[in-house]
Amino acid sequence: MFTIRKKEYLGTDVLRMVLEAPLVARKARPGQFIILRVTDQGERIPLTVVDSDPEEGTITIIFHKIGRTTMALGSLSPGDSLKDVVGPLGVPSHIEKLGLVVCVGGGIGIAPIYPVARAFREAGNKVFSILGARTRDLLILEKEMGEISSGVRVCTDDGTYGQKGLVTDLLEELIDDGSSIELVMAIGPVEMMEAVCKVTRPYAIRTMVSLNPIMVDGTGMCGACRVTVDGETRFACVDGPDFDGHKVNFAELKLRQRMYLKEEHEAVQATARSGE
């Protein structure tokens, strides 16, 4: 039984849940994810393991209630259970002592960037974090990121908090200041990660991105999560989710992300009509 221990709202329709999953908690590393089902008739969705407590046998997930499955997940309460949780999946993020590591999180992507940033800090790196969201109500984990970073800068698209603008604006300012950046780690919407890579490419700053294309089984068997990296087909679930952003075919990735946009919209509308 994968029982929900805790549930709290971090922002508008953004929730943090603590789940009982002792085997996952024992093995999970920064950068890895789980695939869960809410019910036996539900779809399988990937969510990053934001934190884990092997002694308590729990893992923490953060998600935005935006699709049918995340809405169903968000409707549950502490004491309720999920049908199944599979993981940890994916290759853990490669953590080493490098120097200055800039972690860029956009929207719900701040959740998966957090455990990676913390691991880089624990490895002896100087971590600087750039956080962005559409509006203040969608900005999450600012306090937590501040506790593990030597500095944090925040921006919102609408200017309701921090600097008005995009994370790439803040990244360009940091580069222009002459900071000797060894690595940029970017997690967020595909368009954001692509934009970050465009900023860092002229400076040959190594940039890693975490990809979350459409996934089904999470073990490399179905091939649904295939992406093209450096001209070769890779599977995000078993070869990633982290890849060299300068080698990712973002144009293809964006097309694949939109494959089921119509069906996703219809599912949300059906859920709203049924009151589920």
N, C-alpha and C positions, 0 to 999 in steps of 0.2 A: 504494500500500500504506500502510495506517495502522497502523504498527508500534508496539507498546508498548515504550517506552524504560525506564520505571521503574514499580514497583508497591510500595506500602507500606501497612500497616495503621495507621490513625490511632486506632482504637478498635474496639469489638466490632462486627465485620462492616462497618466503615466503611473504605473504601479510597481512596487517592489514586493516580491513574495519570497518567503523562506519555506523551502520544501524539505520534507524528510526523504532523503535519498542517500543512505549511508555508503553504499558501494561507490556511487559517483563521487561523493564527498572525499572518499579516501584516495581517489586517483586523480581528481581534476587538477589541471595546471592552467596558468594564465593563457588566454587565447583559445581555450577549448570551449565546446558548446554541448548542449544536449538537444535531443529531439523528443518532443512530448506530444501526447494526445490527451485531450480533455475527457473524451468519451470514446467508446469502442466504435462509434460511427463517425468520429471526428477526423480531420486531417492531421497530418504530422507537421509540426513547425519547429524550426531550429531557434534556440535562444542561448545566448552566451551565459556561461557560469560566471557571474559577477564576483561571487565569493563562495567560500566553502569552509565548513567547520567539521573536520573529521571526527573530533571527539563527540560533538553533538549529532553527527550523522546528517547534517543539513547542507543544502546549497541555496544560494540566493540568485534569483533571476529578476530582471527589470524589463518591462515591456510597455508598449504604447497600445492602448485599446483602439485599434484602427481597422481591423478586419474581423471577419466573423469568428474566427477561432480565438483571437486575443480578447474579443468582447465576451465570449463564453468563459474564457479563463478568468477575466476580470470580475465576472459575476459570482465567482466562488468565494467562500469565506473560510477563515481558519477552522480546521476540523474536517473540511471537505477533502476529498482525495482525487487525484488524477488517475486516468486509466493506465498510462504507462509513461515512463521516463527512461530514455536510452542515452547512455554516455559514460564517461566523457568521450566526445568525438572530436576529430580533427587533430592536426599537429600543433602542439603547444608553441606559443611564440618563442622565438629564439632570443634568449636573454643573455647578455654579456656586458662587461664593463667597457664602455666606449668613450664616455666623456659627457657632452651635452646631448641629451635626447629630447626632442620636442614632440609632445603628444598632442595631436589635434583631434578633438571630438566634436562631432556635429549632431545635434538633436539627440535621439535615443542612442546614437553611437558613442555618447559619453559613457554609457554603461559598460560596454566591452573595452573601452580604452582604459578604464580605471584599474582593473587588475593587472594589465600590462604595464601601465605607468608605475604602479606600486612595485612590481617586480624589478623594473629597471632601477628604481630608487634603491631597493634593497640590495641590488648588485653593485652599488657604489657609484651610480651615475648621477649627474645633475639633471633633473627633470624640469622642463618648463612646459606648462600646459596652456593650450589655447582652446577655449570652449565657445561654441556657437549654438544658437537656437533661433527659431523664427520669432519667438516672443518670450518675454520673461517667464511666463507661466509654463513654458516647455523646457526651461533650463534646469538641469538636474545635477546633483553631486558636486556642486561648486565647493562646498565645505570639505568634502572628502578629498577632492582633487587638490585643494589647497594644502591639506595636511601632508601630502606626499610630494609636493612640488616646491621648487625654489621660487617659483613665480607663476602666477595665473593671470591670463588676460581673457576677458569675456566680451562677446559681441552678440547683438541680436539684429535680425533683419529689419525690424521696425523701430529699433532704437529705444525700446521700453526698458532696457537694462544694459549696462556696459556701453561699449562703443557701437554706434550704428554702422552696420556693414557686415562683411563676410569674414570668415576665419582666414581666408587668403590675404585679406588686407593686413591683419595682425601678423601673419607669417612673413609677409614681405617687409613689414617694418622691422621685425626681428632680424631678418637677414641683412637689411640695409644698415642696421646698427653695428654690423661686423661680427656678430656672434659666430663662433666656430662650432657649427652644428654638425654632429657626427651622424645623426639619424633622425628622420622624421617618421613618426608612426601616425597614420591618419585612419580614423574609422568614422563613418557616417554615411549619408546618402551618396549614391554612386557619383552624382554630379559634383558633389563636394570633394570626394577623393580624387576625381579626375582633375579638378581645378588645382588642388594642392600639388599634384604631380607636375602640372604645367608650370607652377611657380618654382619648384625645386629643380626641375630638369636643367635649366640653363646654368645652374650653379653646381651641377653634378652632386647634389646632396642625396645620399641614399634615402629612399622613401618606400616604406612598407605600408600596404593597405590590407584591410581585412574584408574579404568578399563574402557576401551572403546572397548568392543567386538562388533561384528556385531549387529547393531540396525535397527529396522524397524519403529515401531510405537512409541516407547518411553514411553508407558504407562503401560507396563507389560502385555498387551493382547496377543502379538504374541509369546512371549517366545524366540525370536531369540537371545537375549542378555544373556541367562542363563549362569551362571558360578557356579562352585562348591567351596564353602567356608566353611571350617571346616566340610567337608563331607556332606553339605546340598546344594541343588540347590537354588541359589539366582538369581534375575534379576538385572543386572547392572543399568537399567534405573530407577527402582523404589526403589530398596534396596540400591543402590549405587549412584554415581560411586565409592565412597571411601569404601575400605575394609581393614581389617587387613591383611597385606601382608604375614604374617607368616602362615595364614590359607587358602590362595588361592591355588587352584590346577593349577599351572602354566603350567604343561604338557598338561592338557586338554585344557586350554585357548589358548595355542599356536596352537594346532591342529584346534580349531574352527576358529582362526584368518586366517588360510590358506585355509579354505573351498572353497572360491570363488577366489582364487589367479589366476587361469587360466582365468576365466571370466573377472576379473578385468584387466588383461593384454590384453586380446582381445579387451576390451572396449577402452583402451587407444590407442591401435594400430589403431582401427577403427576411433577414433577421429583424430589421426594424418593424416590418409589417406584422410579423408573428409575435413580437414582444418578447422574444427569447433573451 
